[in-house]
Amino acid sequence: MSATNSSSSNPPTLDSSAAVSNVGATESRSRAAAPTMQLQFPPGAPPDIIRANQKDVYYQNTLQEQMTEVAQRFLGTRRQHQYQKEINVFSDFCYYGLTTILGSQTLGEEYCDIAQINVHSNTYPGMIRRMALVFCHVLLPYFYGRGFMEFRKRNRHQTRERKQSDNKLLNSLQTFAAKHMENIQDFFKKYVHMGHLAIFYFVGSYYSMSKRITGIRYIFTRRLETHEERAGYEVLGLLISLQLFIQGFISLRRYIEERQELAKLQSSAVEEKEHEVNVVEEKKVVDEDDYSFMFDDEASSESEEELSYEQMQALKCALCLEPRKVTTATPCGHLFCWDCVVEWCHNKSECPLCRSSVNVSHLIPLANF
């Protein structure tokens, strides 16, 4: 009786090793029964990204208008117009600072169900990367524009100082920058930006240059229905590529024509310079007077040697007292050298001997006299 009571009072015992093995088998069966689920989000399509950007631009403009009203009320209209660019930049920085930097979606991204992702780690971008994105998207264009305007202003004031400076390297660098800065800026606007847009319409990865620099792209966070199709803008990319090709061809042809024109101008300048040298040499040989070709100097010199003293005195000019060169007669009949009488008539419109009225147009050169 006692043995029976003792056996009935003790609770049944379980083997611990058997219990552990049973639990492990149950967990393994449950893991095998429950399939693992991996979340994969499709990349953001170009229509969604463009629509989100347009929505953000709308809210940015609204915030800029409100900021402008506040600045006009507290600073006045004159100050508000003076610092309008700074007000717009501050407004955009506030918009992206309260959304992107704080780690939340912008209103446009939330409207289109897209979210930012780091392409290198496939995770949400960190704080530093988001701040770099806002800096490149908002502040960097402003600093570049202000710096470019300041550079042009200083370049105008320092042009004379550069000419007087002895630092040839610095002068050449400043001259090159002042000459080609606008061309480089136009090149980036016409070709680099349009090429970036063409790549976006083909691939659909980066809509803004700031996102390409920081490596941030979009993913689509909403489940797509079976009847929904992700449209693309490949046709726009093809049209932009065609436009780039045509612009590049036109620019190349214009550059070649300008180089040819420059070469022609240089060759014509060289020929003109050689012609001037030849003309100067000919003037040294030929008499400066336009009528000297009408007379034979050798024959006149031979005849002068055969003349008497009285005849030689009669052939002298009354102004220079030398034998007349290019004998010229006045309306009153007196004879002088052409150069002498022309110079006299420029000073006094009268005959040097009889004081009768004489103009240069009345002088008559005598040939073979």
ABEGO torsion letter per residue (X at the ends): XAAAAAAAABBBBBBAAAAAAAAAAAAAAAAAABBBBBBBBBBBBAAAAAAAAAAAAAAAAAAAAAAAAAAAAAAEAAAAAAAAAAAAAAAAAAAAAAAAAAGBBBAAAAAAGBBBBBAAAGBBBBAAAAAAAAAAAAAAAAAAAAAAAAAAAAAAAAAAAAAABABAAAAAAAAAAAAAAAAAAAAAAAAAAAAAAAAAAAAGABABAAAAAAGBBBBBABBBBAABBBBBAAAAAAAAAAAAAAAAAAAAAAAAAAAAAAAAAAAAAAAAAAAAAAAAAAAAABBABAAAAABBAAAAAAAAAABBAAAAAAABBAAAGBBBBGBBBBAAGBBBBAAAAAAAAAABBBBAAAGBBBBAAABBBBBGX
